[in-house]
Amino acid sequence: MLELRNVTKAVGAAEHISDVSLTLQHGSLNVLLGPTLSGKTSLMRLMAGLDVPTSGSIWFDGQNVTGVPVQKRKIAMVYQQFINYPAMTVYENIASPLRVAGIEQARIDSQVREAAALLKLTPYLDRTPLSLSGGQQQRTALARAIVKNASLVLLD
């Protein structure tokens, strides 16, 4: 369960998020709706640990994770403008979070191939992202999130 408790995020004098409290349950699908610049991405960046709230706290499975960096959270985030490493192959892009986590190569290979098959990327594993269509690039970013086996996946 993810809880935001009275979270505020200010940048300079501008308040981007104001006193937000919400609870997201395990196994649920939640949607943030709002117009452009209403703070949806800012809120997800706080949930992911990419940003720290100015005030309030963020709790994950009963632990206060406010200020805990993204690397130490079991969270994956995929942006609308998907981000892939252009110099790496699709295989290496998908494998990158597993390598950072110190997973053994045989398990990396298995998980990358499983995610690639799920998202119909197997024929493209040796290509670089810039040689792919937009949809294939987006599926590569999704596969990278899937292999992390995250407790929370945020799709912006």
Backbone as JSON Lines, residues from 0, in Angstrom:
{"i":0,"aa":"M","n":[0.85,-1.18,0.0],"ca":[0.0,0.0,0.0],"c":[0.9,1.24,0.0]}
{"i":1,"aa":"L","n":[0.52,2.2,-0.82],"ca":[1.23,3.47,-0.89],"c":[0.31,4.56,-0.33]}
{"i":2,"aa":"E","n":[0.85,5.35,0.59],"ca":[0.08,6.44,1.18],"c":[0.84,7.75,1.05]}
{"i":3,"aa":"L","n":[0.15,8.77,0.64],"ca":[0.66,10.12,0.68],"c":[-0.11,10.82,1.78]}
{"i":4,"aa":"R","n":[0.62,11.41,2.72],"ca":[0.0,12.07,3.87],"c":[0.33,13.56,3.86]}
{"i":5,"aa":"N","n":[-0.65,14.35,3.5],"ca":[-0.52,15.81,3.51],"c":[0.72,16.28,2.76]}
{"i":6,"aa":"V","n":[0.91,15.75,1.56],"ca":[2.11,16.05,0.77],"c":[1.96,17.37,0.03]}
{"i":7,"aa":"T","n":[2.97,18.19,0.16],"ca":[3.07,19.46,-0.56],"c":[4.42,19.5,-1.25]}
{"i":8,"aa":"K","n":[4.44,20.04,-2.46],"ca":[5.7,20.22,-3.18],"c":[5.72,21.63,-3.74]}
{"i":9,"aa":"A","n":[6.7,22.4,-3.28],"ca":[6.87,23.77,-3.76],"c":[8.21,23.87,-4.47]}
{"i":10,"aa":"V","n":[8.23,24.64,-5.52],"ca":[9.47,24.95,-6.24],"c":[9.57,26.47,-6.23]}
{"i":11,"aa":"G","n":[10.51,26.94,-5.45],"ca":[10.58,28.38,-5.23],"c":[9.32,28.84,-4.52]}
{"i":12,"aa":"A","n":[8.7,29.88,-5.05],"ca":[7.46,30.39,-4.46],"c":[6.22,29.67,-5.0]}
{"i":13,"aa":"A","n":[6.39,28.87,-6.05],"ca":[5.25,28.2,-6.69],"c":[4.95,26.86,-6.02]}
{"i":14,"aa":"E","n":[3.72,26.67,-5.61],"ca":[3.29,25.41,-5.01],"c":[2.74,24.52,-6.12]}
{"i":15,"aa":"H","n":[3.44,23.41,-6.41],"ca":[3.04,22.5,-7.49],"c":[2.02,21.48,-7.0]}
{"i":16,"aa":"I","n":[2.18,21.02,-5.77],"ca":[1.27,20.06,-5.14],"c":[0.9,20.65,-3.79]}
{"i":17,"aa":"S","n":[-0.39,20.64,-3.46],"ca":[-0.82,21.28,-2.22],"c":[-1.63,20.32,-1.35]}
{"i":18,"aa":"D","n":[-1.04,19.89,-0.24],"ca":[-1.71,19.13,0.81],"c":[-2.52,17.94,0.26]}
{"i":19,"aa":"V","n":[-1.84,17.04,-0.44],"ca":[-2.49,15.87,-1.03],"c":[-2.34,14.68,-0.1]}
{"i":20,"aa":"S","n":[-3.46,14.01,0.17],"ca":[-3.46,12.75,0.91],"c":[-4.23,11.73,0.08]}
{"i":21,"aa":"L","n":[-3.64,10.57,-0.1],"ca":[-4.32,9.5,-0.82],"c":[-3.71,8.16,-0.45]}
{"i":22,"aa":"T","n":[-4.47,7.1,-0.68],"ca":[-4.01,5.74,-0.4],"c":[-4.26,4.89,-1.63]}
{"i":23,"aa":"L","n":[-3.23,4.16,-2.07],"ca":[-3.33,3.23,-3.2],"c":[-3.12,1.82,-2.65]}
{"i":24,"aa":"Q","n":[-4.08,0.95,-2.87],"ca":[-4.03,-0.42,-2.35],"c":[-3.27,-1.34,-3.3]}
{"i":25,"aa":"H","n":[-2.63,-2.39,-2.76],"ca":[-1.99,-3.41,-3.58],"c":[-3.01,-4.04,-4.51]}
{"i":26,"aa":"G","n":[-2.61,-4.31,-5.73],"ca":[-3.47,-4.98,-6.69],"c":[-4.51,-4.1,-7.33]}
{"i":27,"aa":"S","n":[-4.49,-2.82,-7.02],"ca":[-5.5,-1.92,-7.58],"c":[-4.91,-1.16,-8.78]}
{"i":28,"aa":"L","n":[-5.79,-0.7,-9.63],"ca":[-5.42,0.15,-10.75],"c":[-5.98,1.53,-10.43]}
{"i":29,"aa":"N","n":[-5.12,2.51,-10.4],"ca":[-5.52,3.87,-10.05],"c":[-5.16,4.81,-11.18]}
{"i":30,"aa":"V","n":[-6.01,5.77,-11.44],"ca":[-5.8,6.71,-12.53],"c":[-5.86,8.13,-11.97]}
{"i":31,"aa":"L","n":[-4.85,8.93,-12.33],"ca":[-4.85,10.35,-11.98],"c":[-5.33,11.12,-13.21]}
{"i":32,"aa":"L","n":[-6.39,11.86,-13.05],"ca":[-6.94,12.65,-14.15],"c":[-6.81,14.12,-13.82]}
{"i":33,"aa":"G","n":[-6.52,14.89,-14.84],"ca":[-6.44,16.33,-14.66],"c":[-5.89,16.97,-15.91]}
{"i":34,"aa":"P","n":[-6.09,18.26,-16.05],"ca":[-5.58,18.95,-17.23],"c":[-4.04,19.04,-17.22]}
{"i":35,"aa":"T","n":[-3.5,19.41,-18.34],"ca":[-2.06,19.63,-18.47],"c":[-1.61,20.61,-17.39]}
{"i":36,"aa":"L","n":[-0.49,20.32,-16.78],"ca":[0.13,21.15,-15.73],"c":[-0.65,21.15,-14.42]}
{"i":37,"aa":"S","n":[-1.48,20.12,-14.2],"ca":[-2.22,20.07,-12.94],"c":[-1.45,19.35,-11.84]}
{"i":38,"aa":"G","n":[-0.29,18.76,-12.16],"ca":[0.55,18.15,-11.14],"c":[0.57,16.62,-11.14]}
{"i":39,"aa":"K","n":[0.01,15.98,-12.17],"ca":[-0.03,14.51,-12.21],"c":[1.38,13.91,-12.21]}
{"i":40,"aa":"T","n":[2.21,14.4,-13.1],"ca":[3.58,13.88,-13.18],"c":[4.36,14.23,-11.92]}
{"i":41,"aa":"S","n":[4.18,15.43,-11.4],"ca":[4.86,15.83,-10.16],"c":[4.49,14.9,-9.02]}
{"i":42,"aa":"L","n":[3.21,14.53,-8.95],"ca":[2.74,13.62,-7.9],"c":[3.37,12.24,-8.06]}
{"i":43,"aa":"M","n":[3.44,11.75,-9.29],"ca":[4.06,10.43,-9.52],"c":[5.56,10.46,-9.24]}
{"i":44,"aa":"R","n":[6.23,11.55,-9.54],"ca":[7.65,11.67,-9.23],"c":[7.88,11.61,-7.72]}
{"i":45,"aa":"L","n":[6.97,12.17,-6.95],"ca":[7.05,12.07,-5.49],"c":[6.84,10.63,-5.05]}
{"i":46,"aa":"M","n":[5.84,9.95,-5.63],"ca":[5.58,8.55,-5.3],"c":[6.79,7.67,-5.59]}
{"i":47,"aa":"A","n":[7.44,7.94,-6.72],"ca":[8.57,7.12,-7.15],"c":[9.84,7.4,-6.35]}
{"i":48,"aa":"G","n":[9.93,8.56,-5.73],"ca":[11.15,8.93,-5.01],"c":[12.11,9.72,-5.85]}
{"i":49,"aa":"L","n":[11.67,10.17,-7.02],"ca":[12.52,11.01,-7.86],"c":[12.61,12.43,-7.3]}
{"i":50,"aa":"D","n":[11.57,12.84,-6.58],"ca":[11.54,14.14,-5.91],"c":[11.14,13.93,-4.45]}
{"i":51,"aa":"V","n":[11.45,14.89,-3.63],"ca":[11.12,14.83,-2.2],"c":[10.1,15.92,-1.91]}
{"i":52,"aa":"P","n":[9.05,15.61,-1.15],"ca":[8.05,16.64,-0.84],"c":[8.63,17.74,0.04]}
{"i":53,"aa":"T","n":[8.08,18.93,-0.11],"ca":[8.45,20.06,0.74],"c":[7.95,19.81,2.15]}
{"i":54,"aa":"S","n":[6.74,19.23,2.24],"ca":[6.18,18.85,3.54],"c":[5.29,17.63,3.33]}
{"i":55,"aa":"G","n":[4.94,16.99,4.43],"ca":[4.15,15.77,4.37],"c":[5.05,14.55,4.28]}
{"i":56,"aa":"S","n":[4.44,13.37,4.16],"ca":[5.23,12.14,4.12],"c":[4.63,11.13,3.16]}
{"i":57,"aa":"I","n":[5.49,10.21,2.73],"ca":[5.12,9.15,1.8],"c":[5.43,7.82,2.47]}
{"i":58,"aa":"W","n":[4.45,6.94,2.51],"ca":[4.56,5.65,3.19],"c":[4.33,4.53,2.19]}
{"i":59,"aa":"F","n":[5.16,3.49,2.27],"ca":[5.03,2.33,1.4],"c":[5.07,1.08,2.27]}
{"i":60,"aa":"D","n":[3.99,0.32,2.24],"ca":[3.87,-0.89,3.06],"c":[4.2,-0.62,4.53]}
{"i":61,"aa":"G","n":[3.67,0.48,5.05],"ca":[3.82,0.8,6.47],"c":[5.13,1.45,6.87]}
{"i":62,"aa":"Q","n":[6.02,1.7,5.9],"ca":[7.3,2.33,6.22],"c":[7.35,3.73,5.6]}
{"i":63,"aa":"N","n":[7.87,4.67,6.37],"ca":[8.04,6.02,5.87],"c":[9.21,6.03,4.89]}
{"i":64,"aa":"V","n":[8.92,6.3,3.61],"ca":[9.97,6.31,2.58],"c":[10.24,7.73,2.07]}
{"i":65,"aa":"T","n":[9.73,8.71,2.8],"ca":[9.98,10.1,2.41],"c":[11.49,10.32,2.37]}
{"i":66,"aa":"G","n":[11.99,10.76,1.26],"ca":[13.42,11.01,1.12],"c":[14.25,9.8,0.76]}
{"i":67,"aa":"V","n":[13.66,8.61,0.74],"ca":[14.39,7.41,0.32],"c":[14.56,7.48,-1.2]}
{"i":68,"aa":"P","n":[15.78,7.36,-1.72],"ca":[15.99,7.51,-3.15],"c":[15.31,6.39,-3.96]}
{"i":69,"aa":"V","n":[15.04,6.71,-5.21],"ca":[14.34,5.79,-6.11],"c":[15.05,4.44,-6.22]}
{"i":70,"aa":"Q","n":[16.38,4.43,-6.15],"ca":[17.14,3.19,-6.28],"c":[16.84,2.2,-5.16]}
{"i":71,"aa":"K","n":[16.36,2.72,-4.03],"ca":[16.11,1.87,-2.88],"c":[14.63,1.54,-2.72]}
{"i":72,"aa":"R","n":[13.84,1.86,-3.73],"ca":[12.41,1.55,-3.69],"c":[12.11,0.52,-4.77]}
{"i":73,"aa":"K","n":[11.11,-0.3,-4.54],"ca":[10.69,-1.29,-5.54],"c":[9.6,-0.68,-6.42]}
{"i":74,"aa":"I","n":[9.99,0.39,-7.12],"ca":[9.05,1.14,-7.94],"c":[9.65,1.32,-9.33]}
{"i":75,"aa":"A","n":[8.81,1.19,-10.34],"ca":[9.22,1.45,-11.72],"c":[8.32,2.54,-12.28]}
{"i":76,"aa":"M","n":[8.91,3.41,-13.09],"ca":[8.13,4.49,-13.7],"c":[8.46,4.54,-15.18]}
{"i":77,"aa":"V","n":[7.41,4.59,-16.0],"ca":[7.56,4.71,-17.45],"c":[6.88,6.0,-17.86]}
{"i":78,"aa":"Y","n":[7.64,6.85,-18.52],"ca":[7.12,8.14,-18.93],"c":[6.41,8.05,-20.27]}
{"i":79,"aa":"Q","n":[5.49,9.0,-20.5],"ca":[4.81,9.09,-21.79],"c":[5.86,9.3,-22.88]}
{"i":80,"aa":"Q","n":[6.82,10.14,-22.62],"ca":[7.96,10.29,-23.52],"c":[9.0,9.3,-23.04]}
{"i":81,"aa":"F","n":[8.83,8.04,-23.49],"ca":[9.64,6.93,-23.02],"c":[11.12,7.25,-23.11]}
{"i":82,"aa":"I","n":[11.86,6.75,-22.14],"ca":[13.29,7.02,-22.07],"c":[14.03,5.7,-22.21]}
{"i":83,"aa":"N","n":[14.8,5.58,-23.28],"ca":[15.67,4.43,-23.48],"c":[17.09,4.94,-23.68]}
{"i":84,"aa":"Y","n":[18.05,4.09,-23.41],"ca":[19.45,4.46,-23.61],"c":[19.79,4.23,-25.08]}
{"i":85,"aa":"P","n":[20.04,5.29,-25.87],"ca":[20.19,5.14,-27.31],"c":[21.41,4.34,-27.75]}
{"i":86,"aa":"A","n":[22.47,4.31,-26.94],"ca":[23.68,3.57,-27.33],"c":[23.59,2.08,-26.99]}
{"i":87,"aa":"M","n":[22.56,1.69,-26.25],"ca":[22.4,0.28,-25.85],"c":[21.38,-0.41,-26.75]}
{"i":88,"aa":"T","n":[21.54,-1.71,-26.9],"ca":[20.55,-2.49,-27.63],"c":[19.27,-2.6,-26.79]}
{"i":89,"aa":"V","n":[18.21,-3.08,-27.42],"ca":[16.97,-3.32,-26.69],"c":[17.23,-4.28,-25.54]}
{"i":90,"aa":"Y","n":[18.0,-5.34,-25.81],"ca":[18.35,-6.31,-24.77],"c":[19.0,-5.6,-23.58]}
{"i":91,"aa":"E","n":[20.0,-4.79,-23.85],"ca":[20.73,-4.11,-22.78],"c":[19.85,-3.1,-22.06]}
{"i":92,"aa":"N","n":[18.96,-2.42,-22.77],"ca":[18.02,-1.5,-22.12],"c":[17.15,-2.24,-21.13]}
{"i":93,"aa":"I","n":[16.62,-3.38,-21.54],"ca":[15.75,-4.16,-20.65],"c":[16.55,-4.71,-19.48]}
{"i":94,"aa":"A","n":[17.78,-5.13,-19.74],"ca":[18.62,-5.75,-18.7],"c":[19.19,-4.75,-17.7]}
{"i":95,"aa":"S","n":[19.21,-3.48,-18.06],"ca":[19.93,-2.49,-17.24],"c":[19.51,-2.45,-15.77]}
{"i":96,"aa":"P","n":[18.23,-2.47,-15.4],"ca":[17.93,-2.44,-13.95],"c":[18.36,-3.72,-13.24]}
{"i":97,"aa":"L","n":[18.39,-4.82,-13.96],"ca":[18.82,-6.09,-13.35],"c":[20.33,-6.07,-13.1]}
{"i":98,"aa":"R","n":[21.07,-5.5,-14.02],"ca":[22.53,-5.39,-13.84],"c":[22.85,-4.48,-12.64]}
{"i":99,"aa":"V","n":[22.13,-3.37,-12.54],"ca":[22.32,-2.44,-11.41],"c":[22.04,-3.16,-10.09]}
{"i":100,"aa":"A","n":[21.05,-4.05,-10.11],"ca":[20.67,-4.79,-8.9],"c":[21.62,-5.94,-8.6]}
{"i":101,"aa":"G","n":[22.58,-6.22,-9.49],"ca":[23.56,-7.28,-9.25],"c":[23.04,-8.68,-9.49]}
{"i":102,"aa":"I","n":[22.04,-8.82,-10.34],"ca":[21.46,-10.13,-10.66],"c":[22.45,-10.91,-11.53]}
{"i":103,"aa":"E","n":[22.49,-12.22,-11.35],"ca":[23.4,-13.07,-12.13],"c":[22.96,-13.12,-13.59]}
{"i":104,"aa":"Q","n":[23.93,-13.29,-14.5],"ca":[23.7,-13.2,-15.93],"c":[22.64,-14.19,-16.44]}
{"i":105,"aa":"A","n":[22.63,-15.42,-15.97],"ca":[21.67,-16.41,-16.45],"c":[20.24,-15.95,-16.13]}
{"i":106,"aa":"R","n":[20.04,-15.4,-14.95],"ca":[18.71,-14.91,-14.57],"c":[18.34,-13.66,-15.36]}
{"i":107,"aa":"I","n":[19.33,-12.79,-15.59],"ca":[19.09,-11.61,-16.42],"c":[18.61,-12.03,-17.8]}
{"i":108,"aa":"D","n":[19.33,-12.96,-18.4],"ca":[18.99,-13.42,-19.74],"c":[17.58,-13.99,-19.78]}
{"i":109,"aa":"S","n":[17.23,-14.8,-18.81],"ca":[15.91,-15.41,-18.74],"c":[14.82,-14.35,-18.61]}
{"i":110,"aa":"Q","n":[15.0,-13.4,-17.71],"ca":[13.99,-12.37,-17.48],"c":[13.85,-11.42,-18.66]}
{"i":111,"aa":"V","n":[14.96,-11.07,-19.28],"ca":[14.91,-10.19,-20.45],"c":[14.16,-10.87,-21.58]}
{"i":112,"aa":"R","n":[14.47,-12.12,-21.83],"ca":[13.81,-12.85,-22.93],"c":[12.33,-13.07,-22.64]}
{"i":113,"aa":"E","n":[11.99,-13.3,-21.39],"ca":[10.58,-13.48,-21.03],"c":[9.79,-12.18,-21.24]}
{"i":114,"aa":"A","n":[10.35,-11.06,-20.8],"ca":[9.68,-9.76,-20.98],"c":[9.61,-9.39,-22.45]}
{"i":115,"aa":"A","n":[10.67,-9.67,-23.19],"ca":[10.68,-9.37,-24.63],"c":[9.62,-10.19,-25.36]}
{"i":116,"aa":"A","n":[9.47,-11.44,-25.0],"ca":[8.45,-12.28,-25.64],"c":[7.05,-11.76,-25.3]}
{"i":117,"aa":"L","n":[6.83,-11.4,-24.05],"ca":[5.53,-10.88,-23.61],"c":[5.12,-9.65,-24.42]}
{"i":118,"aa":"L","n":[6.1,-8.78,-24.7],"ca":[5.82,-7.52,-25.39],"c":[6.19,-7.56,-26.87]}
{"i":119,"aa":"K","n":[6.39,-8.77,-27.39],"ca":[6.67,-8.97,-28.82],"c":[7.89,-8.18,-29.29]}
{"i":120,"aa":"L","n":[8.96,-8.22,-28.49],"ca":[10.2,-7.51,-28.8],"c":[11.35,-8.45,-29.17]}
{"i":121,"aa":"T","n":[11.13,-9.75,-29.11],"ca":[12.22,-10.71,-29.35],"c":[12.98,-10.44,-30.64]}
{"i":122,"aa":"P","n":[12.32,-10.15,-31.78],"ca":[13.08,-9.92,-33.01],"c":[13.95,-8.66,-32.98]}
{"i":123,"aa":"Y","n":[13.75,-7.81,-31.99],"ca":[14.44,-6.51,-31.96],"c":[15.51,-6.42,-30.88]}
{"i":124,"aa":"L","n":[15.8,-7.51,-30.19],"ca":[16.72,-7.46,-29.05],"c":[18.11,-6.95,-29.41]}
{"i":125,"aa":"D","n":[18.56,-7.15,-30.64],"ca":[19.89,-6.7,-31.04],"c":[19.91,-5.3,-31.66]}
{"i":126,"aa":"R","n":[18.77,-4.68,-31.77],"ca":[18.69,-3.34,-32.34],"c":[18.82,-2.27,-31.26]}
{"i":127,"aa":"T","n":[19.17,-1.06,-31.71],"ca":[19.17,0.07,-30.78],"c":[17.8,0.75,-30.84]}
{"i":128,"aa":"P","n":[17.42,1.43,-29.79],"ca":[16.09,2.04,-29.74],"c":[15.78,3.0,-30.9]}
{"i":129,"aa":"L","n":[16.78,3.71,-31.38],"ca":[16.52,4.68,-32.44],"c":[16.15,4.02,-33.77]}
{"i":130,"aa":"S","n":[16.4,2.71,-33.91],"ca":[16.02,2.01,-35.13],"c":[14.62,1.38,-35.02]}
{"i":131,"aa":"L","n":[13.94,1.65,-33.92],"ca":[12.62,1.07,-33.68],"c":[11.51,2.09,-33.93]}
{"i":132,"aa":"S","n":[10.3,1.59,-34.09],"ca":[9.14,2.48,-34.17],"c":[8.86,3.04,-32.78]}
{"i":133,"aa":"G","n":[8.01,4.04,-32.71],"ca":[7.65,4.62,-31.43],"c":[7.03,3.61,-30.49]}
{"i":134,"aa":"G","n":[6.15,2.75,-31.02],"ca":[5.52,1.72,-30.2],"c":[6.51,0.71,-29.67]}
{"i":135,"aa":"Q","n":[7.48,0.34,-30.5],"ca":[8.51,-0.61,-30.06],"c":[9.39,0.02,-28.99]}
{"i":136,"aa":"Q","n":[9.68,1.31,-29.13],"ca":[10.47,2.0,-28.1],"c":[9.69,2.05,-26.79]}
{"i":137,"aa":"Q","n":[8.41,2.31,-26.87],"ca":[7.59,2.37,-25.66],"c":[7.51,0.99,-25.0]}
{"i":138,"aa":"R","n":[7.39,-0.06,-25.8],"ca":[7.34,-1.41,-25.24],"c":[8.68,-1.79,-24.62]}
{"i":139,"aa":"T","n":[9.79,-1.27,-25.16],"ca":[11.11,-1.5,-24.55],"c":[11.15,-0.88,-23.15]}
{"i":140,"aa":"A","n":[10.65,0.34,-23.02],"ca":[10.61,1.01,-21.71],"c":[9.7,0.24,-20.74]}
{"i":141,"aa":"L","n":[8.58,-0.29,-21.24],"ca":[7.69,-1.09,-20.4],"c":[8.37,-2.38,-19.96]}
{"i":142,"aa":"A","n":[9.1,-3.02,-20.87],"ca":[9.79,-4.27,-20.54],"c":[10.82,-4.02,-19.44]}
{"i":143,"aa":"R","n":[11.5,-2.88,-19.5],"ca":[12.5,-2.55,-18.47],"c":[11.8,-2.41,-17.11]}
{"i":144,"aa":"A","n":[10.59,-1.86,-17.1],"ca":[9.83,-1.74,-15.85],"c":[9.37,-3.12,-15.37]}
{"i":145,"aa":"I","n":[8.96,-3.97,-16.29],"ca":[8.45,-5.3,-15.93],"c":[9.54,-6.15,-15.28]}
{"i":146,"aa":"V","n":[10.75,-6.14,-15.83],"ca":[11.81,-7.0,-15.29],"c":[12.26,-6.58,-13.89]}
{"i":147,"aa":"K","n":[11.98,-5.35,-13.51],"ca":[12.34,-4.9,-12.16],"c":[11.52,-5.61,-11.1]}
{"i":148,"aa":"N","n":[10.41,-6.23,-11.51],"ca":[9.51,-6.91,-10.55],"c":[9.13,-5.95,-9.44]}
{"i":149,"aa":"A","n":[8.75,-4.76,-9.85],"ca":[8.43,-3.7,-8.9],"c":[7.11,-3.95,-8.18]}
{"i":150,"aa":"S","n":[7.02,-3.44,-6.99],"ca":[5.78,-3.51,-6.22],"c":[4.78,-2.48,-6.72]}
{"i":151,"aa":"L","n":[5.29,-1.42,-7.36],"ca":[4.44,-0.35,-7.89],"c":[4.99,0.06,-9.23]}
{"i":152,"aa":"V","n":[4.13,0.11,-10.24],"ca":[4.52,0.57,-11.57],"c":[3.69,1.82,-11.88]}
{"i":153,"aa":"L","n":[4.38,2.9,-12.17],"ca":[3.74,4.17,-12.49],"c":[3.89,4.42,-13.99]}
{"i":154,"aa":"L","n":[2.78,4.66,-14.66],"ca":[2.79,4.94,-16.09],"c":[2.33,6.37,-16.29]}
{"i":155,"aa":"D","n":[3.22,7.2,-16.82],"ca":[2.89,8.61,-17.02],"c":[2.49,8.81,-18.47]}
